[in-house]
């Protein structure tokens, strides 16, 4: 059985975490790995239903996601978490719990996020119609030393995924694909 691990995508709302998670999952499945994407939005409507957006509730949500990822990774699955996870302390706790953990900061400037926002959530947050909105009325603690940084304002999804895959190969979590090996 292959060694399981977790790729933890963190970043502001609309940065591209879920899109990258799905694309990364597809690449890893093509390489023969069992993959589960643990999407923060889905977890909020199921496992964490009823939680609000206080710091305590956000930390509880991240702890639940970390538990799921730890269980999956323990059994050889590649877990990909796509959740804002705004607080450094909660991300550090997730790393400790999971062990085999790759933190990816999905970086995108707030101006680009506002321009991309088809639901108008950022504008509502700026007007005070949405409270506790990460990056506007609630803090986002930028990772100080993420394993990988992808910049979705200037990189395509494919470029971001390729950077993550390269890091996973460097850490020996996955083997290089046969087409990339040098003879």
N, CA, C and O atoms as a DFTB+ gen file, in Angstrom:
732 C
 N C O
     1  1       0.848      -1.183       0.000
     2  2       0.000       0.000       0.000
     3  2       0.891       1.243       0.000
     4  3       1.894       1.308       0.711
     5  1       0.507       2.211      -0.802
     6  2       1.245       3.469      -0.865
     7  2       1.019       4.275       0.404
     8  3      -0.011       4.162       1.068
     9  1       1.998       5.076       0.712
    10  2       1.941       5.944       1.884
    11  2       0.939       7.072       1.640
    12  3       0.981       7.741       0.608
    13  1       0.045       7.272       2.597
    14  2      -0.916       8.356       2.498
    15  2      -0.334       9.653       3.015
    16  3       0.620       9.659       3.793
    17  1      -0.914      10.740       2.577
    18  2      -0.506      12.064       3.023
    19  2      -1.650      13.028       2.751
    20  3      -2.628      12.678       2.091
    21  1      -1.519      14.250       3.269
    22  2      -2.531      15.278       3.077
    23  2      -1.914      16.502       2.425
    24  3      -0.851      16.972       2.830
    25  1      -2.595      17.006       1.415
    26  2      -2.262      18.296       0.823
    27  2      -3.309      19.267       1.356
    28  3      -4.503      19.105       1.101
    29  1      -2.859      20.271       2.093
    30  2      -3.760      21.217       2.764
    31  2      -3.723      22.551       2.028
    32  3      -2.762      23.309       2.159
    33  1      -4.767      22.837       1.253
    34  2      -4.858      24.085       0.505
    35  2      -5.539      25.136       1.376
    36  3      -6.672      24.939       1.816
    37  1      -4.859      26.240       1.625
    38  2      -5.391      27.328       2.427
    39  2      -5.302      28.626       1.641
    40  3      -4.360      28.833       0.876
    41  1      -6.269      29.485       1.826
    42  2      -6.295      30.780       1.150
    43  2      -7.665      31.398       1.293
    44  3      -8.594      30.770       1.801
    45  1      -7.786      32.628       0.845
    46  2      -9.045      33.358       0.970
    47  2     -10.141      32.777       0.081
    48  3      -9.874      32.004      -0.840
    49  1     -11.363      33.163       0.375
    50  2     -12.522      32.741      -0.413
    51  2     -12.349      33.175      -1.864
    52  3     -12.060      34.339      -2.142
    53  1     -12.526      32.243      -2.774
    54  2     -12.433      32.544      -4.195
    55  2     -11.038      32.463      -4.774
    56  3     -10.850      32.744      -5.957
    57  1     -10.051      32.087      -3.969
    58  2      -8.664      32.039      -4.451
    59  2      -8.423      30.890      -5.433
    60  3      -7.486      30.944      -6.231
    61  1      -9.260      29.856      -5.379
    62  2      -9.112      28.726      -6.292
    63  2      -8.784      27.404      -5.625
    64  3      -8.364      26.457      -6.289
    65  1      -8.973      27.337      -4.318
    66  2      -8.629      26.116      -3.579
    67  2      -9.379      24.894      -4.107
    68  3      -8.765      23.864      -4.385
    69  1     -10.686      24.999      -4.246
    70  2     -11.486      23.849      -4.688
    71  2     -11.144      23.444      -6.115
    72  3     -11.069      22.255      -6.423
    73  1     -10.940      24.414      -6.975
    74  2     -10.595      24.130      -8.371
    75  2      -9.260      23.407      -8.448
    76  3      -9.124      22.419      -9.170
    77  1      -8.276      23.896      -7.706
    78  2      -6.960      23.251      -7.690
    79  2      -7.069      21.864      -7.062
    80  3      -6.451      20.916      -7.549
    81  1      -7.843      21.735      -5.993
    82  2      -8.005      20.435      -5.331
    83  2      -8.542      19.385      -6.310
    84  3      -8.032      18.266      -6.369
    85  1      -9.565      19.751      -7.068
    86  2     -10.149      18.803      -8.025
    87  2      -9.146      18.430      -9.113
    88  3      -9.014      17.258      -9.466
    89  1      -8.444      19.423      -9.639
    90  2      -7.465      19.156     -10.697
    91  2      -6.300      18.323     -10.178
    92  3      -5.857      17.390     -10.847
    93  1      -5.803      18.656      -8.993
    94  2      -4.712      17.894      -8.371
    95  2      -5.154      16.459      -8.115
    96  3      -4.402      15.517      -8.364
    97  1      -6.373      16.298      -7.620
    98  2      -6.905      14.960      -7.382
    99  2      -6.929      14.130      -8.650
   100  3      -6.598      12.944      -8.626
   101  1      -7.317      14.743      -9.755
   102  2      -7.346      14.038     -11.033
   103  2      -5.968      13.567     -11.473
   104  3      -5.809      12.438     -11.936
   105  1      -4.976      14.433     -11.328
   106  2      -3.598      14.072     -11.699
   107  2      -3.106      12.922     -10.820
   108  3      -2.504      11.970     -11.317
   109  1      -3.361      13.012      -9.525
   110  2      -2.906      11.953      -8.621
   111  2      -3.628      10.630      -8.891
   112  3      -3.017       9.566      -8.789
   113  1      -4.907      10.683      -9.233
   114  2      -5.632       9.456      -9.592
   115  2      -5.066       8.846     -10.870
   116  3      -4.957       7.625     -10.983
   117  1      -4.711       9.685     -11.821
   118  2      -4.093       9.173     -13.055
   119  2      -2.773       8.470     -12.765
   120  3      -2.340       7.605     -13.526
   121  1      -2.146       8.841     -11.672
   122  2      -0.893       8.204     -11.268
   123  2      -1.141       7.011     -10.348
   124  3      -0.207       6.470      -9.755
   125  1      -2.392       6.610     -10.236
   126  2      -2.715       5.388      -9.503
   127  2      -2.952       5.557      -8.016
   128  3      -3.003       4.565      -7.289
   129  1      -3.095       6.770      -7.551
   130  2      -3.320       7.002      -6.126
   131  2      -4.810       7.090      -5.814
   132  3      -5.598       7.581      -6.622
   133  1      -5.179       6.615      -4.645
   134  2      -6.531       6.810      -4.129
   135  2      -6.571       8.212      -3.528
   136  3      -5.708       8.579      -2.730
   137  1      -7.578       8.991      -3.916
   138  2      -7.644      10.399      -3.528
   139  2      -9.039      10.731      -3.030
   140  3     -10.038      10.266      -3.579
   141  1      -9.093      11.546      -1.979
   142  2     -10.352      12.131      -1.504
   143  2     -10.134      13.623      -1.315
   144  3      -9.195      14.047      -0.642
   145  1     -11.019      14.414      -1.920
   146  2     -11.000      15.855      -1.707
   147  2     -11.970      16.164      -0.574
   148  3     -13.145      15.798      -0.624
   149  1     -11.464      16.837       0.435
   150  2     -12.273      17.249       1.579
   151  2     -12.465      18.758       1.436
   152  3     -11.615      19.551       1.841
   153  1     -13.600      19.133       0.851
   154  2     -13.861      20.530       0.530
   155  2     -14.530      21.233       1.703
   156  3     -15.524      20.750       2.245
   157  1     -13.981      22.370       2.087
   158  2     -14.488      23.118       3.234
   159  2     -15.956      23.477       3.123
   160  3     -16.682      23.414       4.115
   161  1     -16.413      23.858       1.920
   162  2     -17.821      24.206       1.741
   163  2     -18.729      23.001       1.979
   164  3     -19.792      23.127       2.585
   165  1     -18.302      21.830       1.496
   166  2     -19.096      20.617       1.706
   167  2     -19.112      20.211       3.173
   168  3     -20.151      19.814       3.702
   169  1     -17.960      20.312       3.827
   170  2     -17.880      19.948       5.247
   171  2     -18.806      20.840       6.071
   172  3     -19.454      20.374       7.007
   173  1     -18.865      22.128       5.718
   174  2     -19.717      23.076       6.458
   175  2     -21.199      22.695       6.379
   176  3     -21.962      23.016       7.290
   177  1     -21.611      22.026       5.318
   178  2     -23.027      21.660       5.175
   179  2     -23.334      20.265       5.704
   180  3     -24.493      19.847       5.709
   181  1     -22.307      19.537       6.150
   182  2     -22.527      18.176       6.647
   183  2     -21.889      17.997       8.022
   184  3     -22.544      18.190       9.046
   185  1     -20.639      17.636       8.040
   186  2     -19.915      17.326       9.273
   187  2     -19.890      18.490      10.261
   188  3     -19.914      18.281      11.474
   189  1     -19.843      19.701       9.745
   190  2     -19.775      20.886      10.610
   191  2     -21.042      21.727      10.556
   192  3     -21.024      22.908      10.903
   193  1     -22.127      21.126      10.126
   194  2     -23.391      21.848      10.065
   195  2     -23.743      22.395      11.454
   196  3     -23.627      21.690      12.456
   197  1     -24.162      23.627      11.494
   198  2     -24.535      24.243      12.759
   199  2     -23.435      25.091      13.372
   200  3     -23.689      25.874      14.287
   201  1     -22.211      24.941      12.873
   202  2     -21.139      25.782      13.377
   203  2     -21.245      27.170      12.753
   204  3     -21.645      27.320      11.598
   205  1     -20.886      28.159      13.524
   206  2     -20.880      29.531      13.013
   207  2     -19.498      29.918      12.535
   208  3     -18.720      29.072      12.095
   209  1     -19.196      31.210      12.625
   210  2     -17.928      31.711      12.117
   211  2     -17.107      32.417      13.188
   212  3     -16.250      33.243      12.874
   213  1     -17.370      32.091      14.465
   214  2     -16.502      32.579      15.537
   215  2     -15.168      31.863      15.404
   216  3     -15.061      30.854      14.706
   217  1     -14.166      32.385      16.070
   218  2     -12.858      31.726      16.024
   219  2     -12.970      30.294      16.537
   220  3     -12.405      29.377      15.941
   221  1     -13.692      30.095      17.635
   222  2     -13.846      28.750      18.204
   223  2     -14.514      27.802      17.207
   224  3     -14.067      26.668      17.037
   225  1     -15.578      28.258      16.550
   226  2     -16.265      27.415      15.574
   227  2     -15.379      27.128      14.356
   228  3     -15.377      26.013      13.834
   229  1     -14.633      28.135      13.910
   230  2     -13.728      27.910      12.780
   231  2     -12.653      26.888      13.154
   232  3     -12.324      26.010      12.356
   233  1     -12.110      27.001      14.363
   234  2     -11.097      26.045      14.815
   235  2     -11.673      24.638      14.925
   236  3     -11.002      23.665      14.583
   237  1     -12.918      24.524      15.402
   238  2     -13.589      23.219      15.484
   239  2     -13.758      22.632      14.089
   240  3     -13.518      21.443      13.880
   241  1     -14.165      23.453      13.144
   242  2     -14.332      23.010      11.760
   243  2     -13.011      22.477      11.202
   244  3     -12.983      21.412      10.585
   245  1     -11.930      23.204      11.414
   246  2     -10.625      22.775      10.911
   247  2     -10.171      21.500      11.618
   248  3      -9.577      20.627      10.985
   249  1     -10.437      21.378      12.901
   250  2     -10.084      20.149      13.629
   251  2     -10.835      18.947      13.062
   252  3     -10.273      17.856      12.967
   253  1     -12.086      19.136      12.687
   254  2     -12.863      18.043      12.084
   255  2     -12.304      17.654      10.720
   256  3     -12.198      16.470      10.399
   257  1     -11.953      18.647       9.928
   258  2     -11.352      18.366       8.618
   259  2     -10.028      17.625       8.818
   260  3      -9.740      16.661       8.109
   261  1      -9.230      18.075       9.778
   262  2      -7.941      17.424      10.058
   263  2      -8.133      15.972      10.480
   264  3      -7.364      15.104      10.067
   265  1      -9.143      15.696      11.291
   266  2      -9.415      14.319      11.706
   267  2      -9.724      13.443      10.492
   268  3      -9.184      12.345      10.360
   269  1     -10.585      13.926       9.616
   270  2     -10.939      13.165       8.412
   271  2      -9.692      12.923       7.552
   272  3      -9.458      11.808       7.086
   273  1      -8.900      13.975       7.349
   274  2      -7.685      13.836       6.544
   275  2      -6.694      12.873       7.190
   276  3      -6.061      12.077       6.495
   277  1      -6.556      12.940       8.502
   278  2      -5.642      12.035       9.211
   279  2      -6.069      10.580       9.031
   280  3      -5.232       9.710       8.790
   281  1      -7.359      10.319       9.148
   282  2      -7.857       8.945       8.981
   283  2      -7.635       8.454       7.558
   284  3      -7.208       7.318       7.347
   285  1      -7.921       9.299       6.595
   286  2      -7.706       8.912       5.202
   287  2      -6.226       8.638       4.942
   288  3      -5.868       7.605       4.376
   289  1      -5.377       9.568       5.358
   290  2      -3.933       9.428       5.119
   291  2      -3.375       8.185       5.791
   292  3      -2.520       7.501       5.228
   293  1      -3.853       7.892       6.983
   294  2      -3.417       6.714       7.730
   295  2      -3.656       5.431       6.936
   296  3      -2.930       4.450       7.090
   297  1      -4.678       5.452       6.089
   298  2      -5.042       4.264       5.319
   299  2      -4.590       4.343       3.859
   300  3      -5.161       3.688       2.988
   301  1      -3.559       5.152       3.605
   302  2      -2.935       5.168       2.286
   303  2      -3.589       6.075       1.269
   304  3      -3.188       6.083       0.106
   305  1      -4.572       6.828       1.673
   306  2      -5.268       7.724       0.753
   307  2      -4.565       9.077       0.737
   308  3      -4.021       9.516       1.750
   309  1      -4.582       9.728      -0.414
   310  2      -4.139      11.114      -0.495
   311  2      -5.365      11.973      -0.203
   312  3      -6.318      11.995      -0.982
   313  1      -5.334      12.673       0.915
   314  2      -6.422      13.585       1.276
   315  2      -6.024      14.981       0.816
   316  3      -4.906      15.433       1.060
   317  1      -6.949      15.652       0.153
   318  2      -6.708      17.026      -0.275
   319  2      -7.759      17.891       0.397
   320  3      -8.946      17.794       0.088
   321  1      -7.317      18.734       1.315
   322  2      -8.216      19.642       2.016
   323  2      -8.225      20.978       1.301
   324  3      -7.172      21.546       1.010
   325  1      -9.417      21.478       1.019
   326  2      -9.586      22.803       0.408
   327  2     -10.483      23.604       1.334
   328  3     -11.707      23.591       1.204
   329  1      -9.854      24.302       2.272
   330  2     -10.607      25.066       3.275
   331  2      -9.844      26.343       3.592
   332  3      -8.614      26.331       3.652
   333  1     -10.549      27.430       3.792
   334  2      -9.893      28.707       4.078
   335  2      -8.891      28.541       5.209
   336  3      -7.759      29.012       5.097
   337  1      -9.274      27.891       6.280
   338  2      -8.430      27.667       7.465
   339  2      -7.608      28.914       7.800
   340  3      -6.393      28.944       7.607
   341  1      -8.297      29.943       8.306
   342  2      -7.672      31.262       8.440
   343  2      -6.635      31.409       9.550
   344  3      -5.842      32.350       9.519
   345  1      -6.621      30.518      10.516
   346  2      -5.755      30.736      11.669
   347  2      -4.547      29.801      11.665
   348  3      -4.681      28.586      11.516
   349  1      -3.370      30.394      11.832
   350  2      -2.115      29.641      11.801
   351  2      -2.092      28.539      12.856
   352  3      -1.600      27.441      12.594
   353  1      -2.617      28.821      14.041
   354  2      -2.595      27.838      15.127
   355  2      -3.407      26.589      14.754
   356  3      -2.985      25.471      15.046
   357  1      -4.552      26.770      14.120
   358  2      -5.372      25.627      13.713
   359  2      -4.687      24.830      12.610
   360  3      -4.749      23.601      12.599
   361  1      -4.032      25.527      11.680
   362  2      -3.295      24.823      10.624
   363  2      -2.124      24.039      11.224
   364  3      -1.852      22.917      10.797
   365  1      -1.430      24.616      12.207
   366  2      -0.321      23.918      12.869
   367  2      -0.826      22.676      13.606
   368  3      -0.177      21.630      13.594
   369  1      -1.983      22.803      14.243
   370  2      -2.580      21.645      14.932
   371  2      -2.941      20.559      13.924
   372  3      -2.762      19.372      14.199
   373  1      -3.447      20.957      12.759
   374  2      -3.775      19.987      11.708
   375  2      -2.510      19.271      11.253
   376  3      -2.506      18.052      11.081
   377  1      -1.440      20.029      11.059
   378  2      -0.158      19.438      10.640
   379  2       0.321      18.405      11.671
   380  3       0.743      17.307      11.308
   381  1       0.251      18.764      12.941
   382  2       0.686      17.835      14.006
   383  2      -0.180      16.573      14.020
   384  3       0.334      15.464      14.165
   385  1      -1.470      16.745      13.873
   386  2      -2.386      15.595      13.935
   387  2      -2.162      14.656      12.749
   388  3      -2.152      13.435      12.908
   389  1      -1.985      15.226      11.579
   390  2      -1.904      14.421      10.357
   391  2      -0.515      13.832      10.165
   392  3      -0.385      12.665       9.794
   393  1       0.514      14.613      10.410
   394  2       1.887      14.132      10.235
   395  2       2.397      14.331       8.822
   396  3       3.206      15.224       8.568
   397  1       1.933      13.513       7.913
   398  2       2.358      13.613       6.508
   399  2       1.510      14.701       5.861
   400  3       0.395      14.436       5.412
   401  1       2.031      15.917       5.811
   402  2       1.229      17.120       5.575
   403  2       1.999      18.084       4.682
   404  3       3.161      18.394       4.946
   405  1       1.351      18.552       3.635
   406  2       1.936      19.544       2.740
   407  2       0.998      20.740       2.709
   408  3      -0.130      20.646       2.224
   409  1       1.477      21.871       3.233
   410  2       0.659      23.088       3.255
   411  2       0.896      23.879       1.975
   412  3       2.030      24.217       1.636
   413  1      -0.202      24.169       1.267
   414  2      -0.143      24.951       0.038
   415  2      -0.933      26.231       0.255
   416  3      -2.136      26.195       0.515
   417  1      -0.253      27.353       0.146
   418  2      -0.909      28.650       0.253
   419  2      -1.380      29.062      -1.133
   420  3      -0.570      29.317      -2.025
   421  1      -2.685      29.126      -1.305
   422  2      -3.288      29.532      -2.566
   423  2      -3.473      31.049      -2.476
   424  3      -4.469      31.542      -1.945
   425  1      -2.492      31.769      -3.005
   426  2      -2.419      33.218      -2.861
   427  2      -3.098      33.918      -4.033
   428  3      -2.937      33.531      -5.191
   429  1      -3.859      34.955      -3.703
   430  2      -4.497      35.782      -4.722
   431  2      -4.827      37.133      -4.085
   432  3      -5.422      37.173      -3.008
   433  1      -4.453      38.229      -4.726
   434  2      -4.737      39.547      -4.151
   435  2      -6.238      39.802      -3.985
   436  3      -7.052      39.345      -4.787
   437  1      -6.579      40.532      -2.939
   438  2      -7.981      40.800      -2.618
   439  2      -8.706      41.500      -3.773
   440  3      -9.884      41.233      -4.012
   441  1      -8.023      42.380      -4.479
   442  2      -8.640      43.060      -5.618
   443  2      -9.072      42.089      -6.702
   444  3     -10.140      42.252      -7.293
   445  1      -8.257      41.087      -6.965
   446  2      -8.593      40.061      -7.960
   447  2      -9.756      39.209      -7.450
   448  3     -10.656      38.854      -8.212
   449  1      -9.730      38.885      -6.160
   450  2     -10.820      38.091      -5.575
   451  2     -12.148      38.831      -5.687
   452  3     -13.169      38.225      -6.015
   453  1     -12.144      40.117      -5.420
   454  2     -13.368      40.918      -5.534
   455  2     -13.862      40.929      -6.978
   456  3     -15.064      40.831      -7.224
   457  1     -12.950      41.046      -7.922
   458  2     -13.327      41.071      -9.340
   459  2     -13.879      39.722      -9.807
   460  3     -14.753      39.681     -10.673
   461  1     -13.385      38.631      -9.249
   462  2     -13.822      37.274      -9.606
   463  2     -15.142      36.885      -8.963
   464  3     -15.805      35.958      -9.427
   465  1     -15.525      37.567      -7.922
   466  2     -16.613      37.153      -7.028
   467  2     -17.984      37.294      -7.679
   468  3     -18.601      38.357      -7.619
   469  1     -18.455      36.215      -8.300
   470  2     -19.743      36.257      -8.988
   471  2     -20.932      36.341      -8.031
   472  3     -22.008      36.804      -8.410
   473  1     -20.734      35.893      -6.793
   474  2     -21.823      35.939      -5.808
   475  2     -21.895      37.282      -5.088
   476  3     -22.860      37.545      -4.371
   477  1     -20.898      38.125      -5.268
   478  2     -20.895      39.425      -4.618
   479  2     -20.641      39.380      -3.120
   480  3     -21.004      40.315      -2.405
   481  1     -20.024      38.311      -2.634
   482  2     -19.796      38.158      -1.199
   483  2     -18.840      39.209      -0.648
   484  3     -19.050      39.732       0.446
   485  1     -17.799      39.514      -1.400
   486  2     -16.836      40.517      -0.915
   487  2     -17.498      41.883      -0.793
   488  3     -17.285      42.586       0.195
   489  1     -18.291      42.265      -1.777
   490  2     -18.975      43.566      -1.709
   491  2     -19.952      43.613      -0.538
   492  3     -20.056      44.625       0.155
   493  1     -20.666      42.510      -0.323
   494  2     -21.586      42.453       0.824
   495  2     -20.818      42.567       2.132
   496  3     -21.274      43.219       3.071
   497  1     -19.654      41.933       2.192
   498  2     -18.838      41.998       3.405
   499  2     -18.320      43.417       3.629
   500  3     -18.305      43.905       4.759
   501  1     -17.897      44.074       2.555
   502  2     -17.402      45.453       2.662
   503  2     -18.518      46.374       3.159
   504  3     -18.272      47.283       3.951
   505  1     -19.751      46.132       2.687
   506  2     -20.902      46.952       3.107
   507  2     -21.414      46.569       4.491
   508  3     -22.308      47.230       5.019
   509  1     -20.866      45.515       5.086
   510  2     -21.285      45.091       6.414
   511  2     -22.494      44.179       6.417
   512  3     -23.044      43.891       7.480
   513  1     -22.920      43.717       5.250
   514  2     -24.071      42.822       5.147
   515  2     -23.706      41.392       5.544
   516  3     -24.576      40.613       5.937
   517  1     -22.438      41.052       5.444
   518  2     -21.926      39.751       5.893
   519  2     -20.884      40.054       6.952
   520  3     -19.919      40.776       6.699
   521  1     -21.082      39.497       8.140
   522  2     -20.098      39.702       9.207
   523  2     -19.141      38.518       9.262
   524  3     -19.418      37.460       8.697
   525  1     -18.037      38.699       9.932
   526  2     -17.034      37.646      10.094
   527  2     -16.582      37.057       8.759
   528  3     -16.403      35.845       8.638
   529  1     -16.399      37.916       7.764
   530  2     -15.958      37.460       6.442
   531  2     -14.438      37.522       6.395
   532  3     -13.842      38.592       6.514
   533  1     -13.823      36.364       6.221
   534  2     -12.367      36.259       6.246
   535  2     -11.732      37.160       5.187
   536  3     -12.097      37.128       4.012
   537  1     -10.778      37.956       5.639
   538  2     -10.060      38.858       4.755
   539  2     -10.641      40.255       4.703
   540  3      -9.990      41.185       4.226
   541  1     -11.884      40.413       5.201
   542  2     -12.536      41.727       5.224
   543  2     -12.798      42.130       6.673
   544  3     -12.184      43.067       7.182
   545  1     -13.706      41.425       7.331
   546  2     -14.055      41.769       8.713
   547  2     -13.564      40.725       9.711
   548  3     -13.840      40.834      10.905
   549  1     -12.856      39.739       9.244
   550  2     -12.280      38.701      10.086
   551  2     -10.870      38.424       9.550
   552  3     -10.653      38.502       8.341
   553  1      -9.920      38.106      10.414
   554  2      -8.539      37.967       9.945
   555  2      -8.280      36.694       9.146
   556  3      -8.955      35.676       9.305
   557  1      -7.283      36.795       8.289
   558  2      -6.676      35.623       7.650
   559  2      -5.189      35.723       7.945
   560  3      -4.530      36.683       7.545
   561  1      -4.670      34.736       8.643
   562  2      -3.255      34.717       8.996
   563  2      -2.485      33.991       7.893
   564  3      -2.513      32.765       7.789
   565  1      -1.808      34.778       7.086
   566  2      -1.059      34.244       5.958
   567  2      -0.010      33.253       6.460
   568  3       0.705      33.546       7.418
   569  1       0.088      32.083       5.826
   570  2       1.108      31.120       6.249
   571  2       2.506      31.734       6.186
   572  3       2.869      32.376       5.201
   573  1       3.281      31.529       7.246
   574  2       4.628      32.091       7.302
   575  2       5.642      31.260       6.525
   576  3       6.593      31.802       5.961
   577  1       5.441      29.960       6.496
   578  2       6.397      29.084       5.808
   579  2       5.661      27.918       5.147
   580  3       5.895      26.761       5.497
   581  1       4.773      28.217       4.194
   582  2       4.071      27.110       3.529
   583  2       5.055      26.267       2.711
   584  3       6.114      26.747       2.308
   585  1       4.695      25.040       2.482
   586  2       5.541      24.164       1.681
   587  2       5.542      24.584       0.212
   588  3       6.555      24.464      -0.477
   589  1       4.404      25.075      -0.253
   590  2       4.254      25.523      -1.641
   591  2       3.374      26.772      -1.632
   592  3       2.421      26.866      -0.859
   593  1       3.705      27.727      -2.500
   594  2       2.840      28.885      -2.733
   595  2       2.460      28.874      -4.200
   596  3       3.322      28.810      -5.077
   597  1       1.162      28.936      -4.462
   598  2       0.693      29.095      -5.841
   599  2       0.003      30.452      -5.925
   600  3      -0.667      30.880      -4.985
   601  1       0.173      31.113      -7.046
   602  2      -0.365      32.466      -7.239
   603  2      -1.417      32.412      -8.336
   604  3      -1.098      32.493      -9.522
   605  1      -2.672      32.275      -7.931
   606  2      -3.728      32.027      -8.909
   607  2      -4.112      33.251      -9.721
   608  3      -4.900      33.144     -10.660
   609  1      -3.569      34.413      -9.378
   610  2      -3.824      35.581     -10.213
   611  2      -2.937      35.594     -11.449
   612  3      -3.255      36.272     -12.427
   613  1      -1.831      34.858     -11.423
   614  2      -0.915      34.852     -12.571
   615  2      -0.636      33.450     -13.123
   616  3      -0.077      33.321     -14.211
   617  1      -1.015      32.407     -12.392
   618  2      -0.797      31.035     -12.847
   619  2      -2.112      30.409     -13.287
   620  3      -3.169      30.705     -12.731
   621  1      -2.037      29.545     -14.289
   622  2      -3.199      28.736     -14.650
   623  2      -3.359      27.634     -13.606
   624  3      -2.445      27.369     -12.826
   625  1      -4.516      27.003     -13.600
   626  2      -4.738      25.867     -12.698
   627  2      -3.679      24.802     -12.958
   628  3      -3.125      24.229     -12.020
   629  1      -3.401      24.540     -14.225
   630  2      -2.422      23.517     -14.585
   631  2      -1.028      23.866     -14.060
   632  3      -0.301      22.987     -13.598
   633  1      -0.657      25.142     -14.129
   634  2       0.650      25.558     -13.617
   635  2       0.722      25.384     -12.096
   636  3       1.729      24.924     -11.559
   637  1      -0.359      25.758     -11.419
   638  2      -0.384      25.600      -9.961
   639  2      -0.291      24.130      -9.573
   640  3       0.465      23.769      -8.671
   641  1      -1.057      23.287     -10.251
   642  2      -1.023      21.850      -9.968
   643  2       0.373      21.295     -10.246
   644  3       0.877      20.483      -9.471
   645  1       0.995      21.716     -11.329
   646  2       2.337      21.231     -11.666
   647  2       3.344      21.593     -10.570
   648  3       4.232      20.798     -10.264
   649  1       3.215      22.777      -9.979
   650  2       4.118      23.189      -8.897
   651  2       3.917      22.303      -7.665
   652  3       4.882      21.933      -6.996
   653  1       2.664      21.969      -7.372
   654  2       2.385      21.091      -6.231
   655  2       2.921      19.687      -6.498
   656  3       3.551      19.085      -5.630
   657  1       2.671      19.171      -7.691
   658  2       3.155      17.840      -8.067
   659  2       4.682      17.778      -7.959
   660  3       5.233      16.799      -7.456
   661  1       5.357      18.819      -8.429
   662  2       6.821      18.869      -8.347
   663  2       7.280      18.780      -6.887
   664  3       8.242      18.077      -6.576
   665  1       6.597      19.485      -6.006
   666  2       6.954      19.428      -4.586
   667  2       6.702      18.025      -4.008
   668  3       7.516      17.515      -3.239
   669  1       5.590      17.416      -4.374
   670  2       5.282      16.070      -3.883
   671  2       6.333      15.067      -4.350
   672  3       6.699      14.155      -3.608
   673  1       6.819      15.235      -5.584
   674  2       7.888      14.374      -6.083
   675  2       9.179      14.622      -5.309
   676  3       9.865      13.672      -4.930
   677  1       9.516      15.892      -5.072
   678  2      10.737      16.231      -4.324
   679  2      10.705      15.638      -2.916
   680  3      11.737      15.212      -2.398
   681  1       9.532      15.610      -2.301
   682  2       9.392      15.059      -0.951
   683  2       9.219      13.535      -0.958
   684  3       9.096      12.915       0.098
   685  1       9.210      12.943      -2.145
   686  2       9.062      11.493      -2.330
   687  2       7.696      10.973      -1.868
   688  3       7.564       9.810      -1.485
   689  1       6.698      11.830      -1.906
   690  2       5.333      11.377      -1.650
   691  2       4.785      10.640      -2.867
   692  3       3.989       9.709      -2.744
   693  1       5.230      11.078      -4.049
   694  2       4.846      10.394      -5.290
   695  2       6.100      10.244      -6.151
   696  3       7.056      11.009      -6.015
   697  1       6.081       9.259      -7.027
   698  2       7.165       9.055      -7.958
   699  2       6.963       9.961      -9.172
   700  3       5.830      10.298      -9.517
   701  1       8.060      10.351      -9.815
   702  2       7.885      11.099     -11.077
   703  2       7.131      10.235     -12.073
   704  3       7.266       9.011     -12.070
   705  1       6.343      10.867     -12.917
   706  2       5.626      10.071     -13.916
   707  2       6.642       9.530     -14.907
   708  3       7.663      10.172     -15.154
   709  1       6.382       8.356     -15.480
   710  2       7.358       7.724     -16.380
   711  2       7.777       8.633     -17.532
   712  3       8.924       8.573     -17.973
   713  1       6.878       9.463     -18.020
   714  2       7.212      10.352     -19.149
   715  2       8.187      11.447     -18.743
   716  3       8.809      12.065     -19.607
   717  1       8.336      11.703     -17.419
   718  2       9.210      12.760     -16.923
   719  2      10.589      12.219     -16.522
   720  3      11.526      12.991     -16.319
   721  1      10.707      10.896     -16.409
   722  2      11.982      10.315     -15.983
   723  2      13.013      10.433     -17.087
   724  3      12.688      10.317     -18.269
   725  1      14.257      10.663     -16.696
   726  2      15.344      10.757     -17.644
   727  2      15.940       9.366     -17.809
   728  3      16.160       8.655     -16.829
   729  1      16.202       8.982     -19.070
   730  2      16.729       7.645     -19.357
   731  2      18.170       7.496     -18.938
   732  3      18.757       6.428     -19.113
